[in-house]
């Protein structure tokens, strides 16, 4: 029985980097959609949070902006980690 060759570490880091960059793009698209929906609600005067919460418009707008900020910060962190994985993959790749 022959041993199966294992993946070089730089390939694993490159795959992890691609996964993190795709996840960062998904977070950005979700934030963009959420932002667009919230701006439409704000323009229509329906920015009152969930009906059962009975929030004022100022509180609902503040929570909306915090959610957008959290999603953008999360995607920025994922982007940095993804690019870091690509950098590690470039460092670990054997030079000819």
Backbone as JSON Lines, residues from 0, in Angstrom:
{"i":0,"aa":"X","n":[0.85,-1.17,0.0],"ca":[0.0,0.0,0.0],"c":[0.9,1.23,0.0]}
{"i":1,"aa":"X","n":[0.68,2.11,-0.96],"ca":[1.51,3.31,-1.04],"c":[0.87,4.44,-0.27]}
{"i":2,"aa":"X","n":[1.7,5.26,0.3],"ca":[1.2,6.41,1.06],"c":[0.76,7.51,0.11]}
{"i":3,"aa":"X","n":[-0.36,8.08,0.42],"ca":[-0.87,9.18,-0.39],"c":[-0.11,10.46,-0.06]}
{"i":4,"aa":"X","n":[0.38,11.16,-1.04],"ca":[1.13,12.37,-0.71],"c":[0.22,13.43,-0.1]}
{"i":5,"aa":"X","n":[0.73,14.11,0.9],"ca":[-0.08,15.13,1.56],"c":[0.06,16.46,0.82]}
{"i":6,"aa":"X","n":[-0.9,17.32,1.07],"ca":[-0.88,18.64,0.44],"c":[0.23,19.48,1.05]}
{"i":7,"aa":"X","n":[0.91,20.25,0.25],"ca":[1.89,21.19,0.81],"c":[1.15,22.25,1.65]}
{"i":8,"aa":"X","n":[1.8,22.78,2.67],"ca":[1.11,23.75,3.54],"c":[0.63,25.0,2.81]}
{"i":9,"aa":"X","n":[1.38,25.43,1.78],"ca":[0.97,26.66,1.11],"c":[-0.35,26.48,0.35]}
{"i":10,"aa":"X","n":[-0.65,25.26,-0.09],"ca":[-1.92,25.01,-0.78],"c":[-3.08,25.11,0.22]}
{"i":11,"aa":"X","n":[-2.86,24.59,1.42],"ca":[-3.9,24.67,2.45],"c":[-4.16,26.12,2.84]}
{"i":12,"aa":"X","n":[-3.09,26.92,2.99],"ca":[-3.27,28.33,3.34],"c":[-3.95,29.1,2.21]}
{"i":13,"aa":"X","n":[-3.63,28.75,0.96],"ca":[-4.27,29.42,-0.16],"c":[-5.77,29.08,-0.2]}
{"i":14,"aa":"X","n":[-6.12,27.83,0.06],"ca":[-7.53,27.43,0.09],"c":[-8.27,28.12,1.24]}
{"i":15,"aa":"X","n":[-7.63,28.22,2.39],"ca":[-8.24,28.91,3.53],"c":[-8.42,30.39,3.2]}
{"i":16,"aa":"X","n":[-7.44,30.99,2.54],"ca":[-7.56,32.39,2.14],"c":[-8.7,32.62,1.18]}
{"i":17,"aa":"X","n":[-8.88,31.72,0.22],"ca":[-9.99,31.85,-0.73],"c":[-11.32,31.74,0.01]}
{"i":18,"aa":"X","n":[-11.42,30.79,0.92],"ca":[-12.65,30.64,1.7],"c":[-12.97,31.87,2.52]}
{"i":19,"aa":"X","n":[-11.95,32.46,3.15],"ca":[-12.19,33.66,3.96],"c":[-12.57,34.86,3.09]}
{"i":20,"aa":"X","n":[-11.97,34.97,1.91],"ca":[-12.32,36.08,1.02],"c":[-13.75,35.93,0.48]}
{"i":21,"aa":"X","n":[-14.16,34.7,0.2],"ca":[-15.55,34.48,-0.24],"c":[-16.51,34.81,0.89]}
{"i":22,"aa":"X","n":[-16.16,34.44,2.12],"ca":[-17.01,34.75,3.27],"c":[-17.08,36.27,3.49]}
{"i":23,"aa":"X","n":[-15.95,36.96,3.32],"ca":[-15.95,38.43,3.46],"c":[-16.84,39.07,2.4]}
{"i":24,"aa":"X","n":[-16.79,38.56,1.17],"ca":[-17.65,39.1,0.1],"c":[-19.13,38.85,0.42]}
{"i":25,"aa":"X","n":[-19.43,37.69,0.99],"ca":[-20.82,37.39,1.37],"c":[-21.29,38.34,2.46]}
{"i":26,"aa":"X","n":[-20.44,38.62,3.45],"ca":[-20.81,39.56,4.5],"c":[-21.06,40.95,3.92]}
{"i":27,"aa":"X","n":[-20.2,41.37,2.97],"ca":[-20.38,42.68,2.36],"c":[-21.69,42.76,1.56]}
{"i":28,"aa":"X","n":[-22.0,41.71,0.82],"ca":[-23.26,41.71,0.06],"c":[-24.47,41.7,0.99]}
{"i":29,"aa":"X","n":[-24.38,40.95,2.07],"ca":[-25.47,40.93,3.04],"c":[-25.64,42.3,3.68]}
{"i":30,"aa":"X","n":[-24.52,42.96,4.03],"ca":[-24.59,44.29,4.63],"c":[-25.18,45.29,3.64]}
{"i":31,"aa":"X","n":[-24.81,45.17,2.37],"ca":[-25.34,46.07,1.36],"c":[-26.85,45.9,1.21]}
{"i":32,"aa":"X","n":[-27.33,44.68,1.17],"ca":[-28.76,44.43,1.09],"c":[-29.51,44.91,2.31]}
{"i":33,"aa":"X","n":[-28.93,44.66,3.48],"ca":[-29.54,45.09,4.73],"c":[-29.59,46.61,4.79]}
{"i":34,"aa":"X","n":[-28.5,47.27,4.32],"ca":[-28.45,48.72,4.31],"c":[-29.5,49.3,3.36]}
{"i":35,"aa":"X","n":[-29.62,48.7,2.18],"ca":[-30.63,49.17,1.23],"c":[-32.04,49.04,1.76]}
{"i":36,"aa":"X","n":[-32.33,47.91,2.39],"ca":[-33.66,47.7,2.96],"c":[-33.93,48.71,4.08]}
{"i":37,"aa":"X","n":[-32.92,48.94,4.91],"ca":[-33.08,49.9,5.99],"c":[-33.26,51.32,5.49]}
{"i":38,"aa":"X","n":[-32.56,51.69,4.43],"ca":[-32.72,53.03,3.87],"c":[-34.12,53.22,3.28]}
{"i":39,"aa":"X","n":[-34.67,52.17,2.67],"ca":[-36.04,52.25,2.17],"c":[-37.03,52.41,3.31]}
{"i":40,"aa":"X","n":[-36.83,51.66,4.4],"ca":[-37.7,51.81,5.56],"c":[-37.6,53.2,6.16]}
{"i":41,"aa":"X","n":[-36.38,53.73,6.21],"ca":[-36.18,55.06,6.76],"c":[-36.85,56.11,5.89]}
{"i":42,"aa":"X","n":[-36.77,55.95,4.57],"ca":[-37.4,56.9,3.66],"c":[-38.93,56.83,3.75]}
{"i":43,"aa":"X","n":[-39.47,55.64,4.0],"ca":[-40.93,55.48,4.1],"c":[-41.47,55.84,5.48]}
{"i":44,"aa":"X","n":[-40.58,56.1,6.44],"ca":[-41.03,56.41,7.79],"c":[-41.41,55.19,8.59]}
{"i":45,"aa":"X","n":[-40.91,54.03,8.2],"ca":[-41.26,52.79,8.9],"c":[-40.12,52.29,9.78]}
{"i":46,"aa":"X","n":[-39.15,53.14,10.1],"ca":[-38.0,52.7,10.89],"c":[-38.39,52.73,12.38]}
{"i":47,"aa":"X","n":[-39.15,51.73,12.78],"ca":[-39.59,51.66,14.18],"c":[-39.18,50.35,14.83]}
{"i":48,"aa":"X","n":[-38.25,49.64,14.22],"ca":[-37.84,48.36,14.77],"c":[-38.94,47.33,14.59]}
{"i":49,"aa":"X","n":[-38.85,46.27,15.31],"ca":[-39.88,45.23,15.26],"c":[-41.12,45.74,16.0]}
{"i":50,"aa":"X","n":[-42.29,45.4,15.49],"ca":[-43.53,45.94,16.06],"c":[-43.69,45.57,17.53]}
{"i":51,"aa":"X","n":[-43.25,44.39,17.92],"ca":[-43.43,43.97,19.31],"c":[-42.44,44.67,20.24]}
{"i":52,"aa":"X","n":[-41.35,45.23,19.69],"ca":[-40.38,45.92,20.53],"c":[-40.8,47.33,20.87]}
{"i":53,"aa":"X","n":[-41.61,47.95,20.02],"ca":[-42.1,49.31,20.22],"c":[-40.95,50.29,20.48]}
{"i":54,"aa":"X","n":[-39.99,50.33,19.55],"ca":[-38.84,51.22,19.69],"c":[-39.14,52.57,19.05]}
{"i":55,"aa":"X","n":[-38.51,53.59,19.59],"ca":[-38.61,54.89,18.93],"c":[-37.77,54.87,17.66]}
{"i":56,"aa":"X","n":[-38.01,55.82,16.77],"ca":[-37.27,55.85,15.52],"c":[-35.79,56.1,15.75]}
{"i":57,"aa":"X","n":[-35.46,56.91,16.73],"ca":[-34.05,57.19,17.01],"c":[-33.32,55.94,17.49]}
{"i":58,"aa":"X","n":[-33.95,55.17,18.36],"ca":[-33.33,53.94,18.87],"c":[-33.2,52.91,17.76]}
{"i":59,"aa":"X","n":[-34.26,52.76,16.95],"ca":[-34.22,51.79,15.86],"c":[-33.15,52.16,14.84]}
{"i":60,"aa":"X","n":[-33.0,53.46,14.54],"ca":[-31.97,53.91,13.61],"c":[-30.58,53.65,14.19]}
{"i":61,"aa":"X","n":[-30.41,53.89,15.48],"ca":[-29.11,53.63,16.12],"c":[-28.76,52.14,16.06]}
{"i":62,"aa":"X","n":[-29.72,51.27,16.36],"ca":[-29.47,49.83,16.3],"c":[-29.19,49.38,14.87]}
{"i":63,"aa":"X","n":[-29.88,49.98,13.9],"ca":[-29.65,49.67,12.49],"c":[-28.21,50.02,12.11]}
{"i":64,"aa":"X","n":[-27.76,51.2,12.5],"ca":[-26.38,51.62,12.17],"c":[-25.35,50.74,12.87]}
{"i":65,"aa":"X","n":[-25.65,50.32,14.09],"ca":[-24.73,49.41,14.79],"c":[-24.63,48.08,14.08]}
{"i":66,"aa":"X","n":[-25.75,47.54,13.57],"ca":[-25.72,46.27,12.85],"c":[-24.9,46.4,11.56]}
{"i":67,"aa":"X","n":[-25.09,47.5,10.84],"ca":[-24.32,47.72,9.62],"c":[-22.84,47.82,9.96]}
{"i":68,"aa":"X","n":[-22.49,48.56,11.0],"ca":[-21.09,48.68,11.42],"c":[-20.49,47.35,11.82]}
{"i":69,"aa":"X","n":[-21.26,46.53,12.51],"ca":[-20.77,45.21,12.91],"c":[-20.5,44.33,11.69]}
{"i":70,"aa":"X","n":[-21.4,44.36,10.72],"ca":[-21.2,43.54,9.51],"c":[-20.0,44.03,8.71]}
{"i":71,"aa":"X","n":[-19.83,45.35,8.59],"ca":[-18.68,45.87,7.87],"c":[-17.37,45.56,8.59]}
{"i":72,"aa":"X","n":[-17.38,45.67,9.92],"ca":[-16.17,45.34,10.69],"c":[-15.84,43.85,10.57]}
{"i":73,"aa":"X","n":[-16.86,43.0,10.6],"ca":[-16.62,41.56,10.46],"c":[-16.04,41.23,9.09]}
{"i":74,"aa":"X","n":[-16.57,41.86,8.05],"ca":[-16.03,41.59,6.71],"c":[-14.62,42.13,6.58]}
{"i":75,"aa":"X","n":[-14.31,43.24,7.25],"ca":[-12.93,43.76,7.2],"c":[-11.96,42.81,7.89]}
{"i":76,"aa":"X","n":[-12.38,42.24,9.02],"ca":[-11.52,41.28,9.73],"c":[-11.32,40.03,8.87]}
{"i":77,"aa":"X","n":[-12.38,39.53,8.25],"ca":[-12.25,38.37,7.37],"c":[-11.35,38.67,6.19]}
{"i":78,"aa":"X","n":[-11.46,39.88,5.65],"ca":[-10.6,40.28,4.53],"c":[-9.13,40.3,4.94]}
{"i":79,"aa":"X","n":[-8.85,40.83,6.11],"ca":[-7.46,40.86,6.6],"c":[-6.93,39.45,6.82]}
{"i":80,"aa":"X","n":[-7.73,38.59,7.44],"ca":[-7.28,37.21,7.65],"c":[-7.1,36.47,6.32]}
{"i":81,"aa":"X","n":[-8.01,36.69,5.38],"ca":[-7.88,36.05,4.07],"c":[-6.62,36.49,3.34]}
{"i":82,"aa":"X","n":[-6.35,37.79,3.35],"ca":[-5.12,38.29,2.72],"c":[-3.88,37.81,3.46]}
{"i":83,"aa":"X","n":[-4.0,37.69,4.79],"ca":[-2.88,37.14,5.57],"c":[-2.59,35.7,5.2]}
{"i":84,"aa":"X","n":[-3.64,34.92,4.96],"ca":[-3.44,33.53,4.53],"c":[-2.75,33.47,3.18]}
{"i":85,"aa":"X","n":[-3.14,34.37,2.27],"ca":[-2.45,34.41,0.97],"c":[-0.98,34.8,1.14]}
{"i":86,"aa":"X","n":[-0.7,35.72,2.05],"ca":[0.68,36.13,2.31],"c":[1.49,34.95,2.86]}
{"i":87,"aa":"X","n":[0.91,34.21,3.82],"ca":[1.6,33.04,4.38],"c":[1.81,32.0,3.3]}
{"i":88,"aa":"X","n":[0.84,31.81,2.4],"ca":[0.99,30.87,1.31],"c":[2.15,31.27,0.39]}
{"i":89,"aa":"X","n":[2.28,32.57,0.14],"ca":[3.4,33.04,-0.71],"c":[4.74,32.82,-0.01]}
{"i":90,"aa":"X","n":[4.77,33.0,1.3],"ca":[6.02,32.8,2.04],"c":[6.4,31.32,2.08]}
{"i":91,"aa":"X","n":[5.42,30.44,2.25],"ca":[5.68,29.02,2.38],"c":[5.93,28.31,1.06]}
{"i":92,"aa":"X","n":[5.51,28.95,-0.05],"ca":[5.68,28.3,-1.35],"c":[7.17,28.15,-1.67]}
{"i":93,"aa":"X","n":[7.57,26.94,-2.04],"ca":[8.99,26.74,-2.33],"c":[9.42,27.56,-3.54]}
{"i":94,"aa":"X","n":[10.6,28.15,-3.41],"ca":[11.15,28.96,-4.48],"c":[11.93,28.07,-5.46]}
{"i":95,"aa":"X","n":[11.83,28.35,-6.76],"ca":[12.55,27.51,-7.73],"c":[14.05,27.76,-7.7]}
